[in-house]
Amino acid sequence: MRAIACLCVGAAMVLGASDTRAKTIRVEISKLLFAPVEIKARVGDEIEWVNNDFVAHTATARDDRFDVELEPGKSGRVTLEKAGAVDYYCRYHPNMTGRVSVSGQ
């Protein structure tokens, strides 16, 4: 009976644990737009921008955290190292904007 009680407690602990593994969040670029425009992420997560347009773009943070060059048909990645909101844009097409809200681990 004691073994069953321990097993039940252990299962409850595993089921209640949150997933703390880093994730890759994909942002598609098409028709001069970032999609999704707003992202919620955690420190340690990675953002991957995929440029589906026929022209080059960038994902450039307004606070200088990152500046990713994205040639047509290519992708680029950045790992989020610090919590806080980050607004970003394309240097070639400044009307293209996005926002990442990064929470701590």
Secondary structure, DSSP 4 states (H G I P E B T S, - for coil): -HHHHHHHHHHHHHHHS---S--EEEEEEETTEEESSEEEEETT-EEEEEE-SSS-EEEEETTSS-EEEE-TT-EEEEE--S-EEEEEE-SSSTT-EEEEEEE--
